[in-house]
């Protein structure tokens, strides 16, 4: 999808579809000033149509209206942004996404979009950035493996261009806003593509190769550790998790250095779980539990997606990232329940369940990132079903040993609309993960499972401020929404980028 900007009057554009943002009030829709050029009779008819359709400007609701030649645009798409008195940034993202999906459903390929006016208290450049992000997310498709068996899908045209129009922006402001939106949208797209890719083609080695390409394109330093290198640094947990597969594990190190000198010495460490397929190992999953396990690398995908955008967003903070890639399979060489592993920091781990493998690779990733100079750690992982039971689909569970870090992440999540809820690290549950023959064991049972998993990871935070994001319930959606189709969501990318850059 191509995003453009033009300083034009929206209603003068001949286009397949024209998107108009509509605000909401207790008295009904609030129409933008751009509508004042309509004839009174046409405006009155539009108001009547909206009333008949019960369209009142609620967030991400749309109404498609054919213009029947009365306007240069073939159709109008009204999209609700909600109440302007309490307008959240994500409301604009969702509104734009819903409108682009409505345009796609109507068969439009070239779309114009009027930006919300400054009269509603919205900074025009911010409105452009948020609308452009929404359009990009909504326009995402993963069609790499489509054949000819579904012509209604393969021959259907997508929205090719979206031209944003306003008279309140300079070209330079618009250029900056679109550059940022493209970087964020591309980062989410990278994460979605990786998590949607079949595990047969996205092996740990293939993941590392993709990371190498993305690093080269985006000014990142990269180092890939293979089996020998993993053994050399003592990454016994990662080696054990990947020992049952013919596709050996990889540890991917990425580094970002900002332009110029960074005075405060802060280095943010990002760690992502990237189990490219998870059978559960000898603690094998049931058939239904394996159906979506290609998404078990979504944490690593989010880290890579976020790293890809740092240079374009002029991130002023140094970032060290580690992606722990492995395939958890069954064979004569696979690790077993009862095995004892020694962590890179000397903590020994008793394996009770080979299906609790994510926390094992993260243990290596956290210690490795801390040793490379990180001053704080954030890990992302599709870690526990218990987090889904606690918070449902679509919400990320946050655990942290530092209130300041937790609060900053929650603010960033709220700004981007990626739902996040903090759960407690309950020290009284620590005895549940005390090992019988080792320091700790890798599962504490079903009760409080998300908490005991986080307590396990805390042993590898190396005394640093640390946050753990359990994205098991938010990494994939089972139905299409205004921000994308069924499948991988790319969750975490936007929150991390806002946290690191404020954008």
C-alpha positions as CSV (number, residue, x, y, z in Angstrom):
1,X,0.0,0.0,0.0
2,X,1.3,3.4,-1.0
3,X,0.7,6.3,1.4
4,X,0.7,9.9,0.1
5,X,-0.2,13.4,1.3
6,X,-1.8,16.2,-0.5
7,X,-2.9,19.7,0.6
8,X,-6.2,19.6,-1.2
9,X,-9.9,20.0,-0.4
10,X,-11.1,16.4,0.2
11,X,-14.5,16.8,-1.5
12,X,-12.8,17.9,-4.8
13,X,-10.9,14.7,-5.3
14,X,-12.1,12.2,-7.9
15,X,-11.3,8.8,-6.2
16,X,-12.8,5.4,-5.6
17,X,-13.6,6.2,-2.0
18,X,-13.2,9.2,0.3
19,X,-12.9,8.6,4.0
20,X,-14.3,11.2,6.3
21,X,-13.7,11.1,10.1
22,X,-16.8,11.8,12.2
23,X,-16.7,12.6,15.9
24,X,-19.3,11.6,18.4
25,X,-21.3,13.6,20.9
26,X,-24.4,13.0,23.1
27,X,-26.5,14.8,20.4
28,X,-25.2,12.7,17.6
29,X,-22.4,12.9,15.0
30,X,-20.1,15.9,14.8
31,X,-19.5,16.6,11.2
32,X,-16.1,18.1,10.1
33,X,-15.9,21.6,8.7
34,X,-15.0,20.2,5.2
35,X,-18.7,19.2,4.8
36,X,-19.7,22.9,4.7
37,X,-19.2,23.0,0.9
38,X,-22.0,20.5,0.3
39,X,-25.3,21.8,-0.8
40,X,-27.8,22.0,2.1
41,X,-30.0,19.3,0.5
42,X,-27.1,16.9,0.0
43,X,-25.9,17.5,3.5
44,X,-29.4,16.9,4.9
45,X,-29.7,13.7,3.0
46,X,-26.3,12.5,4.4
47,X,-27.4,13.3,7.9
48,X,-30.6,11.3,7.4
49,X,-28.7,8.3,6.0
50,X,-26.4,8.3,9.0
51,X,-29.4,8.5,11.4
52,X,-31.2,5.7,9.6
53,X,-28.1,3.5,9.8
54,X,-27.6,4.3,13.5
55,X,-24.2,5.8,12.7
56,X,-23.2,8.1,15.5
57,X,-19.4,8.4,15.3
58,X,-18.6,5.5,17.7
59,X,-15.0,4.5,17.4
60,X,-14.1,2.3,14.4
61,X,-17.7,2.1,13.1
62,X,-18.2,2.9,9.4
63,X,-20.9,3.8,7.0
64,X,-20.4,3.5,3.2
65,X,-22.4,5.9,1.1
66,X,-22.5,5.8,-2.7
67,X,-22.4,9.3,-4.1
68,X,-24.2,8.4,-7.4
69,X,-22.2,11.1,-9.3
70,X,-23.1,13.9,-7.0
71,X,-19.5,14.2,-5.8
72,X,-16.2,13.5,-7.5
73,X,-15.6,10.5,-5.2
74,X,-17.5,7.4,-6.1
75,X,-18.4,6.7,-2.5
76,X,-18.0,8.3,1.0
77,X,-16.9,6.2,3.9
78,X,-17.7,7.7,7.2
79,X,-15.6,6.5,10.1
80,X,-16.1,7.2,13.8
81,X,-13.3,8.5,16.0
82,X,-15.3,8.8,19.2
83,X,-15.7,11.7,21.6
84,X,-13.2,14.4,21.0
85,X,-13.1,15.4,24.7
86,X,-11.5,12.1,25.6
87,X,-9.9,11.1,22.3
88,X,-7.2,8.4,22.6
89,X,-4.5,8.0,19.9
90,X,-5.5,4.5,19.2
91,X,-9.0,5.6,18.4
92,X,-7.6,7.3,15.3
93,X,-5.6,4.2,14.4
94,X,-8.7,2.0,14.7
95,X,-10.9,4.5,12.8
96,X,-8.5,4.6,9.9
97,X,-8.1,0.9,9.9
98,X,-11.9,0.3,9.9
99,X,-12.3,2.7,7.0
100,X,-9.6,1.1,4.9
101,X,-11.1,-2.3,5.4
102,X,-14.6,-0.9,4.5
103,X,-13.0,0.6,1.3
104,X,-11.5,-2.8,0.5
105,X,-14.8,-4.5,1.0
106,X,-16.4,-2.0,-1.3
107,X,-13.9,-2.8,-4.1
108,X,-12.0,0.5,-3.9
109,X,-8.3,0.5,-4.9
110,X,-7.5,4.2,-4.7
111,X,-8.7,5.9,-1.5
112,X,-8.4,9.5,-0.2
113,X,-8.7,10.3,3.5
114,X,-9.6,13.6,5.1
115,X,-7.7,14.1,8.3
116,X,-9.4,15.0,11.6
117,X,-9.4,18.8,11.9
118,X,-7.4,20.8,14.4
119,X,-10.8,22.2,15.4
120,X,-11.3,19.0,17.4
121,X,-8.1,19.5,19.4
122,X,-6.0,17.1,17.3
123,X,-2.5,18.0,16.2
124,X,-2.6,17.6,12.4
125,X,0.8,15.9,12.1
126,X,-0.1,13.4,14.8
127,X,-3.5,12.7,13.2
128,X,-1.7,11.9,9.9
129,X,0.8,9.6,11.6
130,X,-2.0,7.7,13.5
131,X,-4.3,7.5,10.4
132,X,-1.4,6.2,8.3
133,X,-0.5,3.5,10.9
134,X,-4.1,2.4,11.0
135,X,-4.3,2.2,7.2
136,X,-1.1,0.2,7.0
137,X,-2.1,-2.3,9.7
138,X,-5.6,-2.7,8.1
139,X,-4.1,-3.3,4.7
140,X,-1.9,-6.1,5.8
141,X,-2.3,-9.5,4.0
142,X,-0.4,-12.7,4.2
143,X,-1.1,-14.3,0.8
144,X,2.3,-15.8,0.0
145,X,0.8,-19.3,-0.2
146,X,-2.5,-18.6,-1.9
147,X,-3.1,-20.7,-5.0
148,X,-6.0,-20.7,-7.5
149,X,-8.5,-22.7,-5.4
150,X,-10.1,-19.6,-3.9
151,X,-10.5,-17.1,-6.8
152,X,-12.7,-14.8,-4.7
153,X,-9.6,-14.2,-2.5
154,X,-6.8,-14.4,-5.1
155,X,-8.4,-12.1,-7.7
156,X,-9.9,-9.6,-5.3
157,X,-8.1,-6.2,-5.5
158,X,-6.6,-4.6,-2.5
159,X,-6.4,-0.9,-1.6
160,X,-3.3,0.2,-3.5
161,X,-3.0,3.8,-2.5
162,X,-4.3,6.0,0.3
163,X,-3.9,9.8,-0.1
164,X,-4.3,11.8,3.1
165,X,-5.6,15.3,2.6
166,X,-5.5,18.4,4.7
167,X,-4.9,22.1,4.5
168,X,-3.4,22.3,7.9
169,X,0.0,20.6,7.3
170,X,3.2,21.6,5.7
171,X,4.8,19.2,3.3
172,X,7.8,18.7,5.7
173,X,5.4,17.9,8.6
174,X,3.6,15.4,6.4
175,X,6.8,13.8,5.2
176,X,8.0,13.2,8.8
177,X,4.6,11.8,9.9
178,X,4.4,9.4,7.0
179,X,8.0,8.3,7.4
180,X,7.3,7.4,11.0
181,X,4.1,5.7,10.2
182,X,5.7,3.6,7.5
183,X,8.5,2.5,9.8
184,X,6.1,1.4,12.5
185,X,3.7,-0.3,10.1
186,X,6.6,-2.1,8.4
187,X,7.9,-3.3,11.8
188,X,4.5,-4.7,12.7
189,X,4.3,-6.3,9.2
190,X,7.7,-8.0,9.7
191,X,6.5,-9.5,13.0
192,X,3.2,-10.6,11.5
193,X,4.9,-12.2,8.4
194,X,7.3,-14.2,10.6
195,X,4.6,-15.4,12.9
196,X,2.3,-16.4,10.0
197,X,5.1,-18.2,8.1
198,X,4.8,-22.1,8.2
199,X,7.3,-23.7,10.6
200,X,8.5,-25.9,7.7
201,X,10.1,-22.8,6.1
202,X,10.8,-20.7,9.2
203,X,13.3,-22.8,11.0
204,X,15.7,-21.3,13.5
205,X,18.3,-20.9,10.8
206,X,15.8,-19.3,8.4
207,X,14.8,-16.9,11.1
208,X,18.4,-15.9,11.6
209,X,18.8,-15.4,7.9
210,X,15.8,-13.1,7.8
211,X,17.2,-11.2,10.8
212,X,20.5,-10.8,8.9
213,X,18.7,-9.2,5.9
214,X,16.6,-6.9,8.1
215,X,19.7,-5.9,10.1
216,X,21.6,-5.0,6.9
217,X,18.7,-2.9,5.6
218,X,18.2,-1.0,8.8
219,X,21.7,-0.2,10.2
220,X,21.9,-2.8,12.9
221,X,24.8,-4.9,14.0
222,X,24.1,-8.6,14.1
223,X,25.8,-11.8,15.4
224,X,24.3,-15.2,15.0
225,X,25.5,-18.0,17.3
226,X,25.2,-21.5,16.0
227,X,25.6,-24.8,18.0
228,X,29.3,-24.5,18.6
229,X,29.0,-20.8,19.6
230,X,26.1,-21.6,21.9
231,X,28.2,-24.3,23.6
232,X,31.0,-21.8,23.9
233,X,29.0,-19.3,26.0
234,X,27.4,-22.0,28.1
235,X,23.8,-21.8,26.7
236,X,22.9,-25.3,27.8
237,X,19.2,-24.5,28.1
238,X,18.9,-23.4,24.5
239,X,20.9,-26.3,23.2
240,X,18.7,-28.7,25.2
241,X,15.4,-27.3,23.9
242,X,16.7,-27.6,20.3
243,X,18.4,-31.0,20.8
244,X,15.5,-33.0,19.4
245,X,15.3,-31.3,16.1
246,X,17.3,-31.6,12.9
247,X,17.1,-27.8,12.7
248,X,19.5,-26.6,15.3
249,X,18.9,-23.6,17.5
250,X,20.3,-20.1,17.0
251,X,20.8,-17.2,19.3
252,X,20.5,-13.9,17.4
253,X,22.2,-10.8,18.8
254,X,21.2,-7.4,17.4
255,X,22.7,-4.1,18.4
256,X,21.5,-0.6,17.8
257,X,23.6,2.5,18.5
258,X,22.0,6.0,18.2
259,X,23.6,8.7,16.1
260,X,26.0,10.8,18.2
261,X,26.9,10.4,21.8
262,X,24.4,9.1,24.4
263,X,25.0,10.9,27.6
264,X,23.0,8.8,30.1
265,X,24.6,5.5,29.3
266,X,21.2,3.8,29.2
267,X,21.1,0.5,27.3
268,X,17.7,-1.2,26.9
269,X,17.8,-5.0,26.5
270,X,15.1,-6.8,24.5
271,X,14.8,-10.5,24.6
272,X,12.4,-12.5,22.5
273,X,11.3,-16.2,22.6
274,X,11.4,-17.7,19.1
275,X,10.3,-21.3,19.3
276,X,9.7,-21.8,15.6
277,X,7.5,-24.8,16.3
278,X,6.6,-26.4,19.6
279,X,5.4,-30.0,19.9
280,X,5.8,-29.9,23.6
281,X,8.6,-32.4,23.3
282,X,8.2,-35.5,25.3
283,X,5.5,-33.6,27.4
284,X,3.7,-33.6,24.1
285,X,0.8,-31.3,23.4
286,X,-2.6,-32.6,22.2
287,X,-3.4,-32.2,18.5
288,X,-5.4,-29.1,19.1
289,X,-2.7,-27.5,21.1
290,X,-0.2,-27.8,18.2
291,X,-2.4,-26.1,15.5
292,X,-1.1,-22.6,16.2
293,X,2.4,-23.4,17.5
294,X,4.1,-21.8,14.5
295,X,3.2,-18.6,16.3
296,X,5.3,-19.6,19.3
297,X,8.1,-17.4,18.0
298,X,6.0,-14.2,18.1
299,X,8.1,-12.7,20.9
300,X,11.2,-12.9,18.8
301,X,9.3,-11.6,15.8
302,X,8.2,-8.6,17.8
303,X,11.7,-7.9,18.9
304,X,13.0,-8.0,15.3
305,X,10.1,-5.9,14.1
306,X,10.8,-3.2,16.7
307,X,14.5,-3.2,16.0
308,X,13.9,-2.7,12.3
309,X,12.3,0.7,12.9
310,X,14.7,2.2,15.4
311,X,17.0,3.9,12.8
312,X,14.1,5.4,10.9
313,X,12.5,6.7,14.1
314,X,15.8,8.3,15.2
315,X,15.8,6.4,18.5
316,X,18.1,8.1,21.0
317,X,18.6,5.0,23.2
318,X,21.1,2.2,22.7
319,X,19.4,-1.2,22.4
320,X,20.8,-4.7,22.7
321,X,18.4,-7.4,21.5
322,X,18.5,-11.2,21.8
323,X,16.3,-13.6,19.9
324,X,16.3,-17.1,21.2
325,X,15.4,-19.4,18.3
326,X,14.8,-23.1,18.6
327,X,12.5,-25.9,17.5
328,X,11.1,-28.1,20.2
329,X,10.7,-31.6,18.7
330,X,10.8,-35.2,19.7
331,X,13.6,-37.6,18.8
332,X,16.2,-39.9,20.3
333,X,18.3,-36.8,21.1
334,X,15.6,-34.7,22.6
335,X,15.8,-33.5,26.2
336,X,13.6,-35.3,28.8
337,X,11.6,-34.6,31.9
338,X,14.0,-35.0,34.8
339,X,17.0,-33.5,33.1
340,X,19.0,-30.9,34.9
341,X,20.4,-27.9,33.0
342,X,22.9,-25.3,34.2
343,X,22.0,-21.7,33.3
344,X,24.6,-19.3,32.0
345,X,24.6,-17.6,35.4
346,X,25.1,-20.8,37.3
347,X,21.5,-21.3,38.4
348,X,20.5,-25.0,37.8
349,X,17.1,-25.9,36.4
350,X,15.2,-29.2,36.8
351,X,13.1,-30.0,33.8
352,X,9.7,-31.2,34.9
353,X,8.0,-30.4,31.6
354,X,9.6,-30.2,28.2
355,X,6.6,-28.1,27.2
356,X,7.8,-25.4,29.5
357,X,10.6,-24.7,27.1
358,X,10.1,-21.0,26.5
359,X,11.4,-20.0,29.9
360,X,14.5,-22.1,29.4
361,X,15.6,-20.3,26.2
362,X,14.7,-17.0,27.7
363,X,16.9,-17.8,30.7
364,X,19.9,-17.9,28.3
365,X,18.7,-14.8,26.4
366,X,18.3,-12.7,29.5
367,X,21.7,-13.5,30.9
368,X,23.4,-13.0,27.6
369,X,21.7,-9.6,27.1
370,X,22.7,-8.5,30.6
371,X,26.3,-9.5,29.9
372,X,26.4,-7.3,26.8
373,X,25.8,-4.2,28.8
374,X,22.0,-3.8,29.1
375,X,20.9,-1.6,32.0
376,X,17.3,-2.8,31.9
377,X,15.6,-5.9,30.4
378,X,12.3,-6.5,28.7
379,X,11.4,-9.9,27.4
380,X,8.4,-11.0,25.2
381,X,7.1,-14.5,24.9
382,X,4.1,-16.6,24.2
383,X,4.8,-18.2,27.5
384,X,1.7,-19.5,29.3
385,X,-1.9,-20.6,28.8
386,X,-2.4,-19.4,32.3
387,X,-2.0,-15.8,31.2
388,X,-4.8,-16.3,28.7
389,X,-7.0,-17.9,31.4
390,X,-6.4,-14.9,33.6
391,X,-6.8,-12.1,31.1
392,X,-8.5,-13.6,28.0
393,X,-7.6,-13.1,24.4
394,X,-6.1,-9.9,23.3
395,X,-4.4,-8.7,26.5
396,X,-0.7,-9.0,27.4
397,X,0.2,-9.9,30.9
398,X,3.0,-7.7,32.4
399,X,5.3,-8.7,35.2
400,X,8.1,-6.5,36.5
401,X,10.5,-6.2,39.4
402,X,10.6,-2.4,39.0
403,X,7.6,-0.2,39.3
404,X,9.0,2.6,37.2
405,X,9.7,0.3,34.3
406,X,6.3,-1.3,34.6
407,X,4.6,2.1,34.6
408,X,6.4,3.3,31.6
409,X,5.5,0.2,29.6
410,X,1.9,0.5,30.7
411,X,1.8,4.1,29.5
412,X,3.3,3.1,26.1
413,X,0.8,0.2,25.8
414,X,-2.1,2.6,26.5
415,X,-0.9,5.1,23.9
416,X,-0.7,2.4,21.2
417,X,-3.9,0.6,22.3
418,X,-2.1,-2.7,22.8
419,X,-4.0,-3.9,25.9
420,X,-1.7,-4.7,28.8
421,X,-2.4,-5.5,32.4
422,X,0.1,-5.9,35.3
423,X,0.0,-9.1,37.3
424,X,1.9,-9.5,40.6
425,X,5.1,-11.3,41.3
426,X,3.9,-13.1,44.4
427,X,7.0,-14.1,46.4
428,X,4.9,-16.6,48.5
429,X,4.6,-18.7,45.3
430,X,8.4,-19.0,44.9
431,X,8.5,-22.4,46.8
432,X,6.4,-23.9,44.0
433,X,9.4,-23.7,41.7
434,X,12.1,-24.8,44.2
435,X,13.8,-27.9,42.7
436,X,14.2,-31.2,44.3
437,X,17.6,-31.9,42.8
438,X,18.4,-28.5,41.4
439,X,18.0,-24.9,42.3
440,X,14.7,-24.4,40.6
441,X,12.3,-26.4,38.4
442,X,10.7,-25.2,35.2
443,X,7.1,-25.4,36.2
444,X,5.2,-24.7,39.4
445,X,1.9,-26.4,38.4
446,X,-1.3,-25.1,37.0
447,X,-2.4,-22.7,39.8
448,X,-0.8,-19.3,39.2
449,X,1.1,-20.7,36.2
450,X,1.8,-17.3,34.6
451,X,3.1,-16.0,37.9
452,X,5.4,-18.9,38.7
453,X,6.8,-18.7,35.1
454,X,7.6,-15.1,35.7
455,X,9.2,-16.0,39.0
456,X,11.4,-18.5,37.2
457,X,12.6,-15.8,34.7
458,X,13.3,-13.4,37.6
459,X,16.2,-15.7,38.6
460,X,17.9,-14.7,35.3
461,X,17.3,-10.9,35.4
462,X,20.8,-10.4,36.9
463,X,19.7,-7.8,39.4
464,X,18.6,-5.4,36.6
465,X,15.2,-3.6,36.3
466,X,13.3,-6.3,34.3
467,X,9.8,-6.7,32.8
468,X,8.3,-9.8,31.3
469,X,5.5,-9.5,28.7
470,X,3.5,-12.7,28.3
471,X,1.8,-12.3,24.9
472,X,0.2,-15.8,24.7
473,X,-3.2,-14.2,24.5
474,X,-2.4,-11.3,22.3
475,X,0.0,-12.7,19.6
476,X,-2.8,-14.1,17.5
477,X,-6.4,-13.2,16.8
478,X,-9.0,-15.7,15.6
479,X,-11.1,-13.2,13.8
480,X,-10.4,-10.2,11.6
481,X,-10.5,-6.8,13.3
482,X,-10.2,-3.2,12.1
483,X,-6.4,-3.5,12.4
484,X,-5.8,-6.7,10.5
485,X,-7.0,-10.2,9.4
486,X,-7.2,-13.4,11.3
487,X,-3.7,-14.6,12.4
488,X,-0.6,-13.0,13.9
489,X,-1.1,-9.5,15.3
490,X,2.5,-8.3,15.6
491,X,1.7,-7.4,19.2
492,X,4.5,-5.7,21.2
493,X,6.1,-3.9,18.3
494,X,4.2,-0.6,18.7
495,X,4.5,-0.7,22.5
496,X,8.2,-1.2,22.4
497,X,8.7,1.5,19.8
498,X,6.7,4.0,21.8
499,X,8.7,3.1,24.9
500,X,12.0,3.5,23.1
501,X,11.3,6.5,20.9
502,X,8.1,8.2,22.2
503,X,6.6,7.9,18.7
